[in-house]
Every structure is written in C-alpha cells, then in structure tokens.
Amino acid sequence: MCDNGPGFLEVGINNRCDVVINLPRDMTGHIAFSPNEARALGNLMIKKAAEAEQERLKFLLASAEDFVQSYQDYIDYDNYELPDHTDLLDEIKKTRQLIYKDDDNSE
C-alpha cells in the first residue's frame, strides 16, 4: 500500500494477511483487522448506514410535514384563496406511518 494523501482512506492487506485501513495523512496511522473482524465491521457499517438513511428520511419527512402545515397555517391565517395542500400532507403522513411501521417490525 502506498503513502495516503490527505482526505483518502485506503484499504488493503498487509504481509500478515490482515485487512488494513490506512488513514489519510492528516489523521495519521492505520488500523489492522483479522478477516473475520473486517467482515464484522463491514456488516456493522452496512447496518448503521441503513439506520442513518432511515433517520435521514424521517427527518426529511418531518421537515416536509412541518413546512406544509406551516404553509397551510399561514394561508388560513391571512385568508388567502390558494390551493389546499391537505392531500400532500396526507401523503407525507402515510409515508411516515409506513416508515415507523417498518421500524416496529425490525425490532
């Protein structure tokens, strides 16, 4: 494995047949794993990435729901005759229920 530049991780195998992560120059160092440890880390990272995506989606849905609700409150407050966004709010709520239902099933 070569000298790592700033901002790049490099993964390879050392002469003891360990899986090695070389950290970028600005972090300095490396981490060696047995093949089993590397597989376990990979599986854990995949699981955590899926959880992070799920949390991001929940956040985005909550933000969209808040925005639509605020927009509707603003419209109602000023008595403007603009399109009703109840259907959009209902779709956001349905999607949110599906996501939270999936969370209940995974535990």
C-alpha positions as CSV (number, residue, x, y, z in Angstrom):
1,M,0.0,0.0,0.0
2,C,1.2,3.5,-0.8
3,D,1.5,6.7,1.2
4,N,-2.0,8.1,1.6
5,G,-2.8,11.6,0.5
6,P,-4.9,14.0,2.6
7,G,-8.6,13.1,2.7
8,F,-8.4,9.5,1.4
9,L,-8.8,6.2,3.2
10,E,-7.1,3.2,1.7
11,V,-7.9,-0.4,2.4
12,G,-5.5,-3.2,1.7
13,I,-3.9,-6.4,3.0
14,N,-0.6,-6.4,4.9
15,N,2.1,-9.1,4.9
16,R,0.4,-10.8,7.9
17,C,-2.8,-11.2,5.8
18,D,-4.7,-8.7,7.9
19,V,-7.1,-6.2,6.4
20,V,-5.6,-2.8,6.9
21,I,-7.2,0.7,6.7
22,N,-4.6,3.4,6.2
23,L,-5.9,6.7,7.4
24,P,-5.3,9.9,5.5
25,R,-2.1,11.8,6.2
26,D,-3.9,14.4,8.2
27,M,-5.2,11.6,10.6
28,T,-2.0,9.6,10.5
29,G,-2.0,5.9,11.2
30,H,-3.6,2.6,10.3
31,I,-6.0,0.0,11.7
32,A,-5.4,-3.7,11.2
33,F,-8.3,-6.3,11.3
34,S,-8.4,-10.0,11.0
35,P,-10.5,-11.2,8.1
36,N,-13.4,-12.1,10.5
37,E,-13.1,-8.7,12.2
38,A,-13.1,-6.9,8.9
39,R,-16.3,-8.8,7.8
40,A,-18.0,-8.0,11.1
41,L,-17.0,-4.3,10.7
42,G,-18.3,-4.3,7.1
43,N,-21.6,-5.8,8.2
44,L,-21.9,-3.3,11.1
45,M,-21.2,-0.4,8.8
46,I,-23.9,-1.6,6.3
47,K,-26.4,-1.9,9.2
48,K,-25.5,1.6,10.5
49,A,-25.7,3.1,7.1
50,A,-29.2,1.7,6.6
51,E,-30.2,3.1,10.0
52,A,-28.7,6.5,9.1
53,E,-30.7,6.6,5.9
54,Q,-33.9,5.7,7.7
55,E,-33.3,8.5,10.3
56,R,-32.5,11.0,7.4
57,L,-35.7,10.1,5.7
58,K,-37.7,10.5,8.9
59,F,-36.1,13.9,9.4
60,L,-36.9,15.0,5.8
61,L,-40.5,13.8,6.1
62,A,-40.9,15.6,9.4
63,S,-39.4,18.8,7.8
64,A,-41.8,18.5,4.8
65,E,-44.7,17.9,7.1
66,D,-43.9,20.9,9.2
67,F,-43.4,23.0,6.1
68,V,-46.7,22.1,4.6
69,Q,-48.5,22.5,7.9
70,S,-46.9,26.0,8.4
71,Y,-47.8,26.9,4.9
72,Q,-51.4,25.9,5.4
73,D,-51.5,27.8,8.8
74,Y,-50.1,30.9,7.0
75,I,-52.7,30.6,4.2
76,D,-55.5,30.1,6.7
77,Y,-54.3,33.0,8.9
78,D,-54.3,35.5,6.1
79,N,-57.5,34.1,4.4
80,Y,-55.8,33.7,1.1
81,E,-57.5,31.7,-1.6
82,L,-54.6,29.4,-2.5
83,P,-54.7,25.7,-3.3
84,D,-55.3,23.4,-0.3
85,H,-52.3,21.1,0.4
86,T,-54.1,18.7,2.6
87,D,-53.6,15.9,0.0
88,L,-49.8,16.5,0.2
89,L,-49.9,16.5,4.0
90,D,-51.9,13.3,4.0
91,E,-49.3,11.6,1.6
92,I,-46.5,12.7,3.9
93,K,-48.3,11.3,6.9
94,K,-48.9,8.0,5.1
95,T,-45.3,7.7,4.2
96,R,-44.2,8.5,7.7
97,Q,-46.6,5.8,9.1
98,L,-45.1,3.2,6.7
99,I,-41.6,4.1,7.8
100,Y,-42.4,3.9,11.5
101,K,-44.3,0.6,10.9
102,D,-41.1,-0.8,9.3
103,D,-39.2,0.3,12.4
104,D,-41.6,-1.6,14.7
105,N,-41.2,-4.8,12.6
106,S,-37.4,-4.6,12.7
107,E,-37.1,-4.8,16.5
